[in-house]
Amino acid sequence: MSIGYRHWHSALVYSCLGRDVVGTGEQDSPDLAAVVALLEPYVDEIVAVRHQAANDERPWPVPLPDALSDGLPRAQFAGALHGVRSRLGLLGPATVVTNRRTPPSAEDLRLLADRPPHWG
């Protein structure tokens, strides 16, 4: 189905990498297998871009510039981007939340063990 938008692969690659790569061309519809094949050599770079964006509190996938977003069917793009991210294993949060709690102190343990008198 041709809807007039011709830059599917460029938009998908840009959203993942924050830049275009050679060989994206023009398409009537997104070909996820082709986009994944284009991006596979860049997976380490994508992961780095993703982590840097999380550290800098910037959005990832990277928002598209006006030149790529003009005429873009947003819902179709979101579905295609999800498919690419899924195939590349890039779903979920970019960083792992670490537990910064300290182990309970003796006072904490005493309070945790304390039971009201009616507990027997």
Order of alpha helices (4+ residues) and beta strands (2+ residues): alpha-alpha-alpha-alpha-alpha-alpha
